[in-house]
């Protein structure tokens, strides 16, 4: 029974890894909505496995390593495939005279498309940094990989839903996608301190930043639905930068 209890969080982690793999399959078939949804599912499993591990007191090195390996796929490789597909769309739309072949791109186009996998590389660097940094227990240094992946997933939602949102046309521009890759990659390994959403207790004064963020995030999701995840992540980064102001106000 003890062995089963110890591996329940690992089973949930494996489900998150499976979700990331399914996301990749949907990206390759150009269904960016389902690709993004399965990244969202993977993020939910990523939250649940940690919560279960704490509740069952079964946190261990094996689980931590498995979690990081799963995150590389679900929050590194899977979002890279979404960006890869968006870059393919951008090359088709921007160069109709270039005879761009999605099935067999030329060398130069292949090199450009491969830049999408910088997200996977920097996600791996972020996770390696997290595993070896003991100062990230109560806050994060750099954008967590699930947040970065959800930002990319939301971009897929914007293109797929075609709601006429401001970013819809930009996400089919190669130059914008290259900037997106650079910014997301940098944020993951930056030294910016990002606040954690883990509550030790529920008093408003000590958790004002978290409560305000969750309230604003709910408004954005209700208003924009799935594409609203992108502004939520942007809000998270901005509020992390403003965190010192909240700490001063508490005193």
N, C-alpha and C positions, 0 to 999 in steps of 0.2 A: 504493500500500500504506500509505503514511504517513497519507493522508486517511482510509482505512478504519479504521486503528488509532485515529485521533483521535476518530472518531465512534462507536466501539463503546460507550463509557460513555454517550453520549447516547442510543443505541438502547435501552440498559437503562433509562435514565431515562424514556424514552417508554413502555416497558412498565409502569413503575410508574404513570405517568399514566393509561394505559389501565386498569390495575387499579382505580384510584380511580374512574374513570368507571363501570366495571362494578359497583363497590360501590354507587354512587348508584342504578343501575338496580334492583339487588336491594332497596335500601331502599324505593324507591317501590312495589315489589310486596310489601312487608312481610316479606321473607325476610331477617331481621336476622342470621341465622347466616352466610349467604353474603356479605352485605354486610360483616360483620366480617372474614370470612376474606379477602376481597379487599383490605381495608385491611392485613391482616397480610401478604399477598403484596406489596402496594405497599411496605411497610416493608422487606421482604427485598430487593426491587429497589433501594430507596434505599440500603441498606447495600452491596449488590454493586456498584452503579455507582461509588461512591466508591472502593471497594477496587480495582476494575479500573482506574480513572483513575490511582490511585497506582502500580499495578504497571506500567502502560503509559506512565507519565510523560506523561499527556495531560490534566493539570489545566489548565483555562483559564477565562477569564471567561464565555465562551459557555456552557460546561457548568454553571458555577455558577448562572447566571441561569436556564437551562432547568430545573435541579434545583429551584430555589425556586418557579418557576411550577408545576411538577408537584406540588410539596409542598402548595401552596395548595389544589389540587383534592383530592389523595389524603388529606391530613392536616388539611384545613380544611373544605372543602365536604362531602366524603363523610361524616365523622363528624357533621357538622351534620345531615345527612339522617337518620342513625340516631336522633339525639336528637329531631328533628322527628317521626319516626314514634312514638317512645316517648311524646312529649307528646300526640300524637293518641290513642294508647291510653289515656293517663291521663284525657283529657277525656271519652272514651266511658265509662270505668269509674266516674269520680267524679261525672258529671253525667247519669245516665240519663234524668232528667226534662227535660233542657235541649234535647232533640231535636238534639243536635250531629250535623251532617252532615259526614263526613270529606271528601266530594267538594266540598262548598260550605260551608265554615265561615263564620260571621258575622265582622263586622269586628273585634270584640273578640277573638274566638278566633284570627283570623288574626294579629293583633298579638302575641298571646301565643305562638303557634307560631313567629312570625318571630324570637323571641328565641333560638331554637336556632342561628341563623346568626351569633350573636355569636362562636361558636367559630371560624367561618371568618374573621371580621374580625380576631380577635385572633391567629389563626394567621398571617395576612398581616402583621400588625404585628410578630409575633415573627420572621418570616423577614426582613423589612426591617431589623429591628434586628440580626439575626445577620449579614446581608450587609454592614453598615456598621460592625460592631464587631470590631476586630482583636484583642480580648482573649479571644475565644472559640475559640481554636485548640486548647487543651488541656483546657478545661472550658467548660461552657455557663452562660450567664446566663439563667435562666428555664428552664422545662420544654420540652425539644425537641418540635417538633410531631409527630414520629412517636410519641413516648411518649404525648402527650396523645390522639392519635387511637386508639392501641391501648387506652388506658383506656376510651374511649367504645365501641370495638368490643367489648371484654370485657363491657360492660354489656348490649349486644345479645345476646351469648352467654348471659349469665345468664338473661335473659327467655325466650330461645328454648328453652334446654335444659330449663327447669322442673325443676331438681334440688332445689328446696326450699332454696336457698341464702339466707342472711340478707338479701341485698340485693334478692332477687327481687321482693318486694312493694313495697319502697321505690321501685324503678325505675319503678313504674306510678303513682307519686304526683307530681302536678304540682309541689308545693312542693319536693320532693327534687330533681327534675330542674332546677328553676330554680337551686337551690343548686349542683348539679353544674356547670351552665353557668358560673356566676359563679366558682367555684373553679378550674375548668380554664382559663378565660379569663385569670384573674389570674395563675395559675402560669406561663403561657406568657410573660408580659411582666414578671414579677417580677424582682427583683434577686438571687434565690436562686442561689447557685453550685451547679450540678449537675455531678457528675463524669462524665468521658467513659469509655467502655468500650474505647477504643483503647489497645492495649498497645505501648509502645516496646520493652520487653523483658519477660521472663516471670518474673523473680524475685518470690518471695512477699512479701518485706519491702516492696518498693516498690509492690506491687499488691495488698496485703492487702484493701483495701476492695473492689476489683473481684472478687477471688476469693470473698470471703465473700458478696457480693451474688449472683454467678452461682450459687453453691451453694444459697443460700436460694431463689433464683428457680426453680431446677430442682425443688426440693422442692415448691414451690407449684404449679408446672405439672403435675407428676406427680400431686399430690393432687387438685387442682381441675380439671385439664385446661384447656380454652380459657378458661373463666371465671376461671381463676387468673391471667390476665394483669393484671387490675385490681389485686389485692393486690401483684403484682410491681412495678407502677408506683408504688403507694403506698410500698412498701418502698424503691424507688429515691429517692423524694423524701425520705423520712425519713433514709436513709443519707447523702444529700447534705448534709442539715442537720447530721449527726453527723460529717461529714468532718474538721473540725478536730481532733476527738478522735483519729482515726486518724493524723493528721499529727503530733500530739504524741507518740503512742505510739511512732512510728518513731525519735524522738530520745531 
